[in-house]
Every structure is written in C-alpha cells, then in structure tokens.
Amino acid sequence: MSRSTFLRYFGSKEEAVLGAFDTQAEQVADALRARPADEDDWTALRRALDTVIEHYHQDRGGALALTHLVRGTPALCSRQLEKQHGWCPALAQALAERGDSSRPVTLAQSVRAAAALDCLNVALDHWTASDGQLDLVDLLDEAFAALSDSGPR
C-alpha cells in the first residue's frame, strides 16, 4: 500500500494502531449510565470498565500483542494515554447523569473517573508483564480494591 493511500484512511501510523480505542470512551460511558442508580460510583466505574476488558478476553493473543506493541512504543503509549485522558470528562459526566443530571460534574466524580482509568492501566501493565497469564478481571478488581476503604493495606 502506498503512503498516500495509507494516509487517506489513517491520519498517522498511531491512528492506524489506536483507532479501535476511539469508541471505547462512549461505550464505557454508556455502560456507566446503565448501571443501577443505587450503586456507588466506584463500583459502577469498575463494572463499566468490563466493556473495555471484554476485548482482552475475546482475543487474548491479539490483545496481548497489541498491548505489548503500544506499551513498548513510546509514541503509541503516549498517544494512547492522551486519548484515554480524554475519556475522563465523558466518564465524569456519565457519573453525574446517574444522579441528578441537572447538577454539574463534581470534582469527586472527575477524580473517580481519572482514578478508574489509572486502575485500568496498572492492571493492564501487570497483565502484559505476565504475558497474559494473570487474570485481567482479578487484576482490575485488585487495583480498584487498593483504592477503596476495603482494599488490602
């Protein structure tokens, strides 16, 4: 494929690799809005992130190869973290909409959204380091528990 043909479909090499991540923010936000209204924000965030890790279970080998590529390539890693940082407002807004949607997003909701994404990244780092041998669901649960009152000390 020629460079001009490639760039007609993708704005950059990074976008070719990371394009699949573009829809995940809205998927997680939709899953978050669908969580029970009486569920606490932290639990709702944890469960909403199941939409992200579902792909890792469906195609463990492909997901592991992609994660190794992204984590091992500074430009890709940086761009992915930048994209993911952009998820924070959508997730905080989804948290706000679970309560009284007429209220603005609170600082606490923004912090929880950012912390949830950090938990996801730490869990993915450990999963990748284990070459997918560790269970990603367990790692994500452990990461969330580490920041909750009931987490291990």
N, C-alpha and C positions, 0 to 999 in steps of 0.2 A: 504494500500500500504506500502511496506517495505521501510525503509530508503534508501537502496541501489537502489531499483527501482526508487524511487523519484529522487535521485541524478543522475541517468542515464539520466533523462530527463531535470533536472534543476540543475545547479551548486550550488545553495543555495536556501534557503527559499525566500530571497529577489528577486532572479531572477524569481522564480515562480510567484510572485505577480507583478513584474515590467517588465516582458518580453514584454508585449504589448507596452511599451514605446520605445522599441529599433528601431522600424521602423518609428517612428514619425519624427525624425530629417530629414531623407531623404524626407519624404512626405512634410514637411514644406519647405525644400529647393527647391524641385521640384515645389511646388506651388508658391514660391517666384520667381523662374526663369520664370514662366509662366505669371507673372503679366506684364502689359503693360510697355514698356521701358520708356515712358514719365511720368510714375507715380513716385512720390518721394519715397525714400527708406522707410520712416516711414509708409506711407500709404500702401506700398507693404508688409511690415512686418506685419502690422495689419491684412490685408486681408489674408495673407498666414497662419496666426495662426487660421483662420477659420477651417482649416483641423484638428487641434487638438480639438477644442471645438465642432466639429460636433458630436463626440462620446458622449459628455455630453448631447446633445440634443436627440440622438437616444435612449439612455438608461440612462435616468436621474437617476433613482433609483440605478442602478448598478454602475454608475459613481460616484454618491454621496457616496455610501457605500465604494467603493474603495478609493476615495479621503479622507474620514474620516479615513480609516484604515492607509493609507500612512501618512497622516498628524499627526495622533495620535501615530505612532510607530517611535521612533527616528531613528532606524536603516533603516527603509524603507524610511523615509523622507530624511535622509542623502544620501542614495543611489540614490534616485530619483533626488535630486538636483545635485549630482555628474554626473549622466547620462545626465541631462539636460545641465549642464555646457559644456559637450562635444558637444552639438549641436552648440555652438557659432561659431566655425570655419566653419562649413558647411553652416550656415546661412550667415556669413560674405562673404564667397566665392560666394554664390548664389547672394548676392547683387552686388559683383564685376562683376560677369558674366552678370548681367543685363546691365551693361555699356560696357566698353571696356575690354573684357576678358583677354587681354594681360597685363593689369596692375595688380600689386599686390593688395591684400586686404589692404584697408586703415585703419588707427586707427579709424576713424569716423565710418566706416562700422562695425568694431568689437564692438565698443561701442553701436551702434544702435542695433545690434543683441543681445547683453547681456541685454540691457535695455528692449527690447521687451519681452524677456523671464522673466525678473523680473515683467513686467506689467502682463504677463500671471499668474505668481504665486500669485501676490497680488490679482488679480481678482478671482482666484480660492479660495484663502483664504477667501475672503468676501462671495463668493458663498457658500462655505462649511459652514461657520459660520451661514449663513441664512438658512441652511438645504435645499439649492436649491430653495428657494423661490424667490431670486433675479434673474434677467435675466443675464446670464453669458455674453452674447454678449454686453449688456449695460455696465456691469462692465468692460469688456475688453476695450470697446470704451472709457469709462471714465478714465481708467488707462492710455491709450495712450494719451488722451487729456491733462491729467495732466502734461505730459512731452513735449507737443507741445507748440508752441507760442500762439495758440488759446485756450489753456486749461484754465479752471477756476482757479482763483488765490486765 
